[in-house]
């Protein structure tokens, strides 16, 4: 039986909540979509600290919301976020969003091989 609109919407819905970010305060965020989370997991395999910081900018630009639920930052603003002088705040915010999205360090194997979660083959 094919999924109906309500079932599909429920499955694809992103969690939204106000997260308390150390050094920032309460921020309205949404979780990453499955596609975005897979992208972040794949990028996390890169050992370059600069690339990992760009991941934080990507996550924050996608998931920080205004009070009305719309995105606070555009895709183009992600690079500006990465150039921010407050890297601790950006990293703390990205970490809070990753926790909301249920991305865990064990989603990427220690030896750098993609895990089932990274490749999208994890069972749900």
N, C-alpha and C positions, 0 to 999 in steps of 0.2 A: 504494500500500500504506500503510495506516495505521500510525503509530508505535506500538510496543508500550510497555509500562510502563517497561522498562529504558532504552529509547531516550529517552523523554520525561524520565525522571528525570535522565539524564545531561545532557540539553540544558538543563534548568532548574536544575541543581545550582549552588550558589554556591561560589565559591572560598573556602576558609578557610585562614588562615595567621596566624602570629604576626608582627606588624609591629613594627619598632623605630621608635618615634615620638620625635623629638627633644624632650627635656625631660620625657618621661614614662617611656620604657623600652619593654619588650616588652608588646604588647597583642594578645590573640586577637581577630581580626576576621573577618567574612565580607564578601564582595563584595555589592554591591547586586543585587537581581533586575533583570531587564530592565525591568519595570514601574517599580520604584523609581528606576532610573537615568534613565528617560525623564522621570519627575516632577522629579528633580533638575536635569536638563538644561533643562527648561522653566522652572523657577524661577530658574535661573541667568541667564535673560534680563533679570530684574529688576535695575535699576541701584541700588536702594536698599540701602545697606550693612547696614541692620538686617535686611532680608529675607534677604540673603545669609548673615548670621549665623544666622538661624533655619534655613536649609538645613543648616548645619553641625550644629546640634542634632538635626535630623531624621536626618541620616546617622549620627551617632554613636549616637543612641538605637536605631536599627534594627540596627546592624552590630557593635557591641562585644559580645563574647560572654564568658560565664563559662567556667570550665574544662570544665564538662559540656556546653558547646555551646549552652546556652540564652542568651537575650538578657539582658544585664546591666541594661538600662534599659527601662522601659515607655514606651508612647506618651505617657502623661501626664507622664513625667519629662523629655521633650524640652524643654518650656518652661523647666524648672528648669535644664537644661544651658545653655540660651541665656542665662540670667541669671547664669551662672557668672562669677566675677571673673577667671578665668584664660582669657581669650579666645584667647591664643596656643596654649595646650594644646588647646583645643577645635578650633581651626582646623587645627592640625598633625595631629590625629587624623582629622578629616574628610578632609584632603588625602590621608593615607595610605590611607584606605578608598576614596576616589575613584580613586587609582592602582591599587589592587587590583581595582577594578571596571572599569578601563580607560576611565574618563571623561577625555577630553582637552579642553584649552581650545578646540581647533579644532572641537569638536562643536557649538559655538555660533558662528555667523558674527560677524565684527567689527561689522557694521552692526545686529546685533540680530535678524536674521532667523533663524528656525529652520533648522538644517541637516538633512540626511537623517537623521543620527543622532538629532537632537532629536525629529523627528517620528515616528521608528520606521520610516522608509522605507529605512534603510541596508541594503545587501545584505550577507548574511553568508556 
